[in-house]
């Protein structure tokens, strides 16, 4: 049995993307290592597609990148360019047919492959376009629907023109990497909700021509011998080819709304966005949290690993010593062995082990990045008390998450969000802490050094920058409440697949 331990998995993002154009290099191997660096963005499946001057070929495997691919695969996947994908299924079952990249080759003269990170909110409308064009719907995946529409546009236009015609009709948070026999295309939606960056490889071409890579996060560049160059601007298509890089605009309106959840939680700490590393921002969030919500305590401990930078900042600002009172089992991704009932009920112990000699008899401040469902926090508090902690004060380096995400994170329903409809005192009692405080919305924005208008804060406020249709499939859950944003009641069937 596949035990996902969803009781303590706070949030799950769909995937990581990687692309490279470098005819002189083993592009499949570069993509393998790029995906390895992006493994935190998805552990259920991985895929690599390569292109020659005539063909596009893909291998997709279940599990981690290192489990799914071997040297023989790399030798088979020969080409001048490649794209790759790591996936966690926020919608669509975890099976091989849903693994990406998807290859589209109904026109053998113009094959291409697509990998996608995000969530399209108007997939039903796009599906209607396909049906009207006489295309049989073989999948409800937003990535597949997008790819089939792109095929239709490519009958009459080149890739850039086809994308410029199609993308204004596509609504949602998306990043695509698209592979053809001539180039790699990196595409980011007009709101820039999901991250996508460009890097330049150390020169290896005979004539010294620069070769480029793209990835969901800049942390992938160092491992493949590339240097961070810049982010793909929101609303842009960047073509990576023999000519280097070329930028093209998507003719659609939008304004920068980078996902705050990416910044305080999901990005690898060494990834650079908005001119700074996620680590530096999270340290400042911890400092701001200490200023807003100090605690009378003996020491600070982080929930590793995502809470560690904020804990460092909290300790620096408060003057309290920082200790590692919890040890993380770094090999917990998934297991095919079902735990005994007692262990299932204490599932958090599979991931964390307390250090009694550090926390015994102490008043401790526990720093975490967020509370989504609350079950993890409740179990952690009880575990820390069992290990001898005298007082447990929870400090969270983000505001309360009160609304689901429709743009690619698996937050579940309003019913599952502990902060939806509950006040601070109620949440404090639910998790069992001696005190609980969140970083304010103003505080988290201040810590970024950017303006509030530059971020998507919908999971905190319910104000969705991209309007949400009344009927929307989201993850594996059924939404039943009306978001408090004046945009109607989102309802999901849970039957759609997504990229």
N, C-alpha and C positions, 0 to 999 in steps of 0.2 A: 504494500500500500504506500502511496506517495503522500507523506505527511508534510504539509506546507507550514504548519505551526503558525497559522494566520492570527492566532490570539496575540502573538507578540510581534508580528510584522506590522510596523506602523503604516507604511505606505509603499506602494510598488509602482515604479515607473516603467513605461513600456520597453524602451530599448536604447541601445547605443549605436551610433553610425560611424562608419569609417570609409574613406575613399582615397585612392591614390592613382595618379597618372605618372608612370615612370618606366618607359619601355626597356631601359637598361637594367632594371632591378627585378628581383623575384617578387612581384607585386602581391602574390598570394601570401607569401611569408610576412611581408610588411603588414598586410591586413590582419593576419593571424595575431601578430603582436599588438597591433592597434586595438583589436577587439579584446585582447587579454587585459589591456590597460583600462578598458571600458566595461569590464565584467560586472562591476557594481551596478550597472544600469540594466542588467537582465541576465538571469542564470538558467532560463528554461530551454533556450535553443540558441544556436549560432549558425550563421551562414556566410559563405564567401562566394562572390561571383567575379569572374574574370572575363576580359574581352581581348580577342585578337582583332585583326583587321577585317575578319569575316564573321566571327561567331561570338556569342555570349553564353557562358556556361556557369552553372552554379552547383555547389554542394552545400546541403543544409543538414544539420545534425541536432539531435536533442542533447540537452545537458550543457555543461560548461565548455568553453572554447577548448581547453586542454583535454577534455574528455572526448570531444567530438571529432577533432582533427589530428592527423598524424603526418609524418613526413611524406608518405605515399600520396596523400591528398594534395599536399603542396606541389609535388612533382607533376600531378595530373593537371592542376590548375595553372597552366602557363598562359601568359598574356602580357599585354603592355599596360593594362589598367585594371583596377579591381575596386569593388565596394564590399563592405561587410556589415553585419547586423548581429547584435545580441538582443534577445527578446525576453521580456516578462509579459505574460498575457493578462492585460487588464480586461480585455474582452476576447472571446474566442478561446477554445479549449487549448490546453498545452499538448498539441500533437504536431507531428512533423509537417502536415499539410499547411499549417499556419506559420511555419518558420519562414523567415525571409533571408536573403532577397528573393523576390518573385521575378521570374523571367517571362517576358512577353515576346513571342516570336511568330505570331500569326503572319507577319510579313517577314519572310526569311532574309530579305535584303536589308531590313532595318530592325534587327533585334535589339532589345534593351532590357535592363534589369533595374528594379526599384527596391530601395529599403527606406523605411519610414519611421519617424519618431513623432508621436503626437496623437491627436484625435480629431477627425473631421466631424463637425456637428451637423452637416447637411447631407450625409451619405444617402438618405432616402431620395432627396431631390436629384442627386447625381445619378442614382440608380434609375430613376425615371427617364433621364436623358438617354441612358443606354438602351432601355426598353423601347423608347421612341425611335431609336436608330436601328432597331431590329437585332440588338445584341442579346443573346441569352444570358441570364444572370446565373452564373455557376457558383458565385460566392457573394456573401454580403459584406466581406471585408472592405473597409474603406480604402485600403491600399490597392486591392484588386480592382475596385470600381474606378479609382483614379487612373490606374494603369490602362484599363480598357478605353477610358475616355481619351487618354493621351495617344493611344494607338489610332483612334479615329482622327485626331488632329494631325497626326504624322502622315496621314495619307496625302495631305495637301501642303504641309509646311515643314520647315526644318525644326529641330528640337527647340531652339530658343523661342521661335515664333509660336510653336505649338504650346509651349508652357505659358507664354505671355497671353495667349488666347484662353487657355483653360483655367489658370490659377485664379483669375478674378471671380470665377464661379465657385471656387472652393472656399468653404468657410470652416474655420477652426484653427487650432494650434498645430502647426506641422513643420517638420524639417524633412526633406527628401534628399537622398543621394541617388543619382540616376547614372547608369553606366551604359554607354553605347560603344560601337566599334571604333569611335573616333575620340571620345572624350568622357570625362566625368563631370556631372553637374551637381552642384551643391545649392539647395533651394531652402530659403527660410521665409516663413510667413510674414505678412506686413506688420504684425504686432511683435515679432521676435520673442514669442513666449518661451520657446524651447531654445537651448543653446546650440550653436554651430560655429566652428572656428576653422581657420585656414592656417597651414604651416608650410614651410619650405624645407625640402630635403637637402642634406649635404650633397653637393654637386657630384654626379656620377656619370653624366652623359659625355660622350667623346668630345663634343664641341663646347662643353661647359654650360649648356642650357640648364636653367633652373627647373626643377620638378617640384610638384606641389601635392600636398595631402589635405584632406578635410576630415573633421571628426566632431562628434558631439561635444567633446571636451578637449581642451588643450593638453590635459594630462597624458593623452595618447601620443603626443609628438616626441617626447624625449626618448621613449623606448624604441622608436623606429628611426632615430637619428634625424629628426626634423626640429625646426625652431618655430615657435609660435610667431605668426605674422600678424593676424588680425581676426576679428570676428566677421562672419558673414553678416552684412548689414540686414536688418529687417526689410522684407519686401524685395530681396535681391536674388538673382540667379548668378552663380559664379561658375564659369566654365573652365575646367582644368584640361589642358590639351598640349599638343606640340608647340602651340604658340604661347604657352604660359598660362596666365589667368586673365579672363575677361569678365567684367561685371555687366549685368543687364538688370533693368528694373522690372518689377511686376507692376502692371498698371492697375493697382488697387489701393484704396485708401487704408491707412492704418497709422498707429502711433506706438512707439516703443512701450511694451507692457511685459517686461521680463518677469518670469515666474519667481516670486519670492521664495517659494518652497524649494526650488532648485538651489537658491543661494544659501539658505540657512540649513538645508538638510542634504539634498541629493547629490550635488556636485562633489567630486572628489576634492579634498581640501586644497590640493596644489593646482587645481584648474583655475584659469584666469578668465574672468568675465568683467565687463564694464570697467576695465582698467585696473583690476586688482584681483588677488587670489581670494577664493572662497574662505580660506583659512584666516586671512587678515580681517575679513568682514565679521567672521564668527567670533573672533577674539574681541572685537569692538562690541558686538552684541552682548557678550558676557560682561564686559565692563559697564555697559549701559544698564544691564539687568541688576548689577550690584548697586549702582547708584539709585535705581528706582525701588529696589526691594531687598535691602540688606537683611541679614539674619544674624541673630545672636547664637553663634555656633563655634565649634572647635576646629573644624576643618571642612574643606570642599572636596567632593569626589565627583568625577564625571561618569555618565553612562557612556561607555566606550562603544563605537569610536566617534559617533556623530556629535556627542556632547562634549568631547574633550576640548576643542578650541574655546568654546564659550566658558567652560570651567576654568581654563587658564586665565581668560580675561576677568572672570568673576573674582578669582583668587588675587590677581594683580591689583584690582581696584579695591577689594575689601581688606586686603592685608592678611587674610586667613591662609593657612598653609594648604597646599594642594597635595592630595594623596590619591593613590590608585587603590580604592577600596573594592572595586569590582574587576574581575579578570574575565575577558571575553574569549569564548571558544571561537576561533576564527575559521573553523571548518564547518560551521553550521550554515549550509545553504538549503539542502533538502535531504531527506532520508527516506529509504524504502523499507525501513524496519519500524513497525509501529511501536511506540513506547508503551510501557505498562500504564494502566489507568492512573495510578498515583503520579507517575511522571508526566502524563498528559495534563493533569490538573495543575502541575507546577511547570508548565512548558518553558517558562522563562529560565529555569535552571539549566536547560540544554544550551543556553546561550551565554549565561553569566554565572560566575562563582564569586561569592563574597569573601573578603579577607578579614576574619574576626580580629586578628591581631592589629589591624589598622583601625577598625571602626568600633571595636568593643568598648562600651562605656562612654562613647563620644556622642556629642551633638553634631550631626553632619548636615551639610548642605549638599543636596544631590542635584546636579545640573544635567538637564536633558534638553534636546532641541525642540521637542514637541510632545503633545499628548493627543492622540487621535481617538482611539477607542477606549483607552483607560485601563484595559486589562493588564497590559505590561506594567504600568506604573503601580497598580494595586499589588501585583505579585512581587515587584521589586521592593516596595516598602515593607511588605511582610517578611521578605527574605532578609533584608537588612536588619530588621528588628530581631529576627531569629538569630542573626549573627552577633547580636549584642549592642546594636546602636541604641543609645539612650533616647535621642530625638532624631526625627527625619524631617528635614525641611526641603520641599521640592521647589526648585526654581527652573522655569522653562524659558528658553531664549527665543521664544516666538509668542505671538498672541494666541488666544484660544481659536482653534479650528472649528468653525460653526457651520460650514457649508461644504457640500461635495465639490470635487473638481470634475469639470467636463472636458478638460484639455489634456488628459493623459495620465493622471495619477489615480490610483485605486483607493478612494476614501470610503467607499460603501455608501450607506444611506444616511439620511438625517438621524434615523433611529440608532445608528451605530456610532455616531459622533458624540462623544461624551459631553462636549461643550455646547451642543445644539439644544437650546431651550433650558440650559442649566446655568445657575449663577456660580460664582467662585466658591461659596461656602458648600454648595451641594457637591461640586467636583472634589473639593478638599476632603469631604467625608467619604466620597466614593473611593478615592485612591488611598485613604487612610493615613495621610501625612499629618504631621503636627502643624505644618503650614504649607500653603501652596501659593505661589505668585507667578504670573506670566509677565514677559516683556510686553510693554505697551505697543500699539500699532505705530504711534509716533516714534517710540524708541527704536523699533527695528528698522524703520526707514532712516532715521538719523544715523544709525550705525553704518549704513551703506555708503553714506556720503553723496547720495543721489536724491532727486526729488521724488515725492510720492507718486507723481503722475507717470513715472517711468516703469512702474511695476504692476503686474497683475496681483491683486490682493483679494481675489474673489473668495478664497477659502476662509478668509477672516471676515469679510464684509458682505458677501453675497452679491456684490456688484461685478457682473461678468462683462469684461471688455468686448467680447464677441458674443452677440445675442444668442441665447440658447433656445432652440425650437421647443415647442410644447411637448413633442414626442422625441425622445432621444435615448438611444441605447447607451448605457454606461456600465462597463464592467460586467460582473456576473450577478448584479444585484437589481432589486426592484426599488425605484425611488417612488415614494408615495406622498411626500409633503411638498408644499409650495415654497420655493425659495423666496426669502423676504427681500426681493429686489424689483418687484413690480413688473416682472417679465413673464409671469404665468407659471404654471405648475409643470416642472419637468417630470416626465414619467418614462421609465426605461423598461424594456421587455427583457433585457439580459440575453437576447438571442443573437445580437450582431457580433461579428468578429471584427477585429481591428488590427492595424499594423503595429 
